[in-house]
Amino acid sequence: MINRRSFIKKSALFSAPMILPFAGCYSSGPVSSGKDAPVVSRTRNEIPNMAFIGIGIQGRGLLNNFLNQDVHVVAVCDVDKVRCADARKRVDDYYSRNPGKGTPGNCRMYRDFREVIARDDIDMVCIATPDHWHSYITIAAIKSGKDVYCEKPLTYNIAEAKAVMKAVADSRGGILQTGAMQRSGFEFRTAAELVRNGCIGKVTHVDCNFGGPSRPHRDYENPNNPAEGLPNPDVDFDMWCGGAPLVKYSDRLAPRGVNNFFPMFWRMDDLFGSGYCGDWGAHHLDIAQWGLGMDDSGPVKVIKSTSEIPSDPILGGRRQEGVQLVFADGAILRHNPFSTWGTVFYGTEGIVAVNRGKFAMWHDKACTPDDTVREAIQKGTFDGARKVAFYTRKEDGGSCEGAATAARREFLKEAKIQLYQTKGGHPADLVKCFKTREKPCSNEIVGGRAAVLCHLCNLSYVRDVSFDWNPESNTFANGTGDAKWLVRPEYRNGWKV
Ligand SMILES: NC(=O)c1ccc[n+]([C@@H]2O[C@H](COP(=O)([O-])OP(=O)(O)OC[C@H]3O[C@@H](n4cnc5c(N)ncnc54)[C@H](O)[C@@H]3O)[C@@H](O)[C@H]2O)c1
């Protein structure tokens, strides 16, 4: 065992004593991020004991990843007992095949995450529930002295993002990684480093390309398959809903059994998610923040969409594209529909475009986006500046890595700004930081601020509003907006964040 205090000396980042507050009792009730909780010290295992909370398709992927890291998986928790049993079997099978890594039979199953949080021998939790649960469980875990890997978007709304950032700060040394793992990608780091080192001059515009906002809740009745709406005895659906309203069970929200697809209905539902703004925005807006150097700040103005493309009533009549975020230096970030590119930076001396496995750069000339430019940079036919690198698919020749490397060789050889480079991906980065007590790549500020951007976009669509924003305090500015838009009006069953 390593005493927490031995970590204090090693930590370059935390000057305050590394003694964590321990919330003690976990009956449901507000999980306030306040400083009033009693503070106790605790010891950590040298190899972290780890628990997984929420084991749907993403949680399963993370479990497989973390099993290969230097951790011991000792608990799995899901309100769906079939998924929970499946996860435990995966752990036992893994440890049977790899006896040096852990002990089969040592992993316990839980339905109620509070029992996991209450276990003092657990050092780290991975949270991959639907978004509406992220912040409550994260704050409870951080307050109990556990480190956290929480999926993106880090929170369900802006008030929760503030609460999570505060809870980690108050813990004086708690470690949190958000699952915005594009930051572990070579092509994304290259894009952000090119922009941050001024290789395309001053950034004037950014495009972030993903689907539309959340939709009003409805009963997900399927006339072709009424069985989808029958209660599922394997799921504690009251607990699945948590602080959100208790809605009618549907297989579309919480698919039966161990599924192999991403359930999209809760993501799109106002009550549980924030549409694609939270789902993919948490990736592409996050890369925009990285490139703009805005990880500890944000936009000062949100301009609502004026798109005239008619919206389906099932989408709540909400516009699906065109919200703009304006930053203090005048850079304008625009949300457009899914495209070849996830994030595109336009500067006074060129363009950098990036997506998973895709990278391009043009140089020499100022480039501003319009429909013609956007189409040309998708196809690679843009001739408004010198093409430095372009890779979107194998027909383009070469590789994504080759394209990004070409740009690095030309522009980043003596780069002053070098961005955080993970080794082995986001889960491995958290495990490293468990030991070093340094802040990981997508820490609570990075993840919390990215979540704020997601929710600013979403709320502009949902309420059809423009407003001014104070990125210091994460509040509305200049008499615009309404603070009530940043919170869930009511949390059910005392699950208040
Ligand atoms: N980083 C990425 O690229 C990426 C990709 C996919 C999903 N995600 C994120 O991962 C999270 C999970 O997504 P998913 O597609 O796996 O969803 P999912 O619905 O398949 O899985 C969520 C699981 O959480 C369980 N759950 C719900 N409430 C719970 C509670 N109170 N306690 C314990 N378990 C609970 C559900 O029963 C379910 O098994 C989401 O936040 C999503 O945005 C991230």
The ligand as a Tripos MOL2 file, in Angstrom:
@<TRIPOS>MOLECULE
LIG
   44    48     1     0     0
SMALL
NO_CHARGES

@<TRIPOS>ATOM
      1 N1        -15.9040    8.2230  -25.6960 N.am      1 LIG1
      2 C1        -16.6640    7.7740  -26.6580 C.2       1 LIG1
      3 O1        -16.3040    7.7990  -27.8260 O.2       1 LIG1
      4 C2        -18.0160    7.2040  -26.3180 C.ar      1 LIG1
      5 C3        -18.6440    6.3210  -27.2060 C.ar      1 LIG1
      6 C4        -19.9020    5.8310  -26.8370 C.ar      1 LIG1
      7 C5        -20.5000    6.1910  -25.6580 C.ar      1 LIG1
      8 N2        -19.8600    7.0730  -24.8310 N.ar      1 LIG1
      9 C6        -20.4880    7.4930  -23.5790 C.3       1 LIG1
     10 O2        -20.5770    6.3900  -22.7030 O.3       1 LIG1
     11 C7        -21.7320    6.4820  -21.8940 C.3       1 LIG1
     12 C8        -22.5480    5.2120  -22.0310 C.3       1 LIG1
     13 O3        -22.9750    5.0830  -23.3610 O.3       1 LIG1
     14 P1        -23.5160    3.6910  -23.9210 P.3       1 LIG1
     15 O4        -23.7410    3.8550  -25.3710 O.co2     1 LIG1
     16 O5        -22.6500    2.5870  -23.4540 O.co2     1 LIG1
     17 O6        -24.9430    3.6160  -23.1880 O.3       1 LIG1
     18 P2        -25.7770    2.3270  -22.7350 P.3       1 LIG1
     19 O7        -27.1580    2.7810  -22.5420 O.co2     1 LIG1
     20 O8        -25.4760    1.2020  -23.6790 O.co2     1 LIG1
     21 O9        -25.0980    1.9280  -21.3530 O.3       1 LIG1
     22 C9        -25.3260    2.5960  -20.1540 C.3       1 LIG1
     23 C10       -25.3930    1.5660  -19.0420 C.3       1 LIG1
     24 O10       -25.5470    2.2450  -17.8020 O.3       1 LIG1
     25 C11       -26.4710    1.4960  -17.0140 C.3       1 LIG1
     26 N3        -27.0090    2.3690  -15.9690 N.ar      1 LIG1
     27 C12       -27.9810    3.3120  -16.0400 C.ar      1 LIG1
     28 N4        -28.1510    3.9080  -14.8480 N.ar      1 LIG1
     29 C13       -27.2680    3.3250  -13.9990 C.ar      1 LIG1
     30 C14       -26.9680    3.4980  -12.6190 C.ar      1 LIG1
     31 N5        -27.6120    4.3950  -11.8560 N.pl3     1 LIG1
     32 N6        -26.0230    2.7120  -12.0650 N.ar      1 LIG1
     33 C15       -25.3760    1.7770  -12.8000 C.ar      1 LIG1
     34 N7        -25.6160    1.5680  -14.1120 N.ar      1 LIG1
     35 C16       -26.5460    2.3430  -14.7000 C.ar      1 LIG1
     36 C17       -27.4870    0.9930  -18.0080 C.3       1 LIG1
     37 O11       -28.2360   -0.0850  -17.5030 O.3       1 LIG1
     38 C18       -26.5740    0.6140  -19.1770 C.3       1 LIG1
     39 O12       -26.1400   -0.7260  -19.0810 O.3       1 LIG1
     40 C19       -22.4670    7.7360  -22.3700 C.3       1 LIG1
     41 O13       -22.1620    8.8250  -21.5540 O.3       1 LIG1
     42 C20       -21.9090    7.9770  -23.7550 C.3       1 LIG1
     43 O14       -21.9450    9.3280  -24.1500 O.3       1 LIG1
     44 C21       -18.6330    7.5600  -25.1300 C.ar      1 LIG1
@<TRIPOS>BOND
     1     1     2 1
     2     2     3 2
     3     2     4 1
     4     4     5 ar
     5     4    44 ar
     6     5     6 ar
     7     6     7 ar
     8     7     8 ar
     9     8     9 1
    10     8    44 ar
    11     9    10 1
    12     9    42 1
    13    10    11 1
    14    11    12 1
    15    11    40 1
    16    12    13 1
    17    13    14 1
    18    14    15 2
    19    14    16 1
    20    14    17 1
    21    17    18 1
    22    18    19 2
    23    18    20 1
    24    18    21 1
    25    21    22 1
    26    22    23 1
    27    23    24 1
    28    23    38 1
    29    24    25 1
    30    25    26 1
    31    25    36 1
    32    26    27 ar
    33    26    35 ar
    34    27    28 ar
    35    28    29 ar
    36    29    30 ar
    37    29    35 ar
    38    30    31 1
    39    30    32 ar
    40    32    33 ar
    41    33    34 ar
    42    34    35 ar
    43    36    37 1
    44    36    38 1
    45    38    39 1
    46    40    41 1
    47    40    42 1
    48    42    43 1
@<TRIPOS>SUBSTRUCTURE
     1 LIG1         1 GROUP 0 **** ****
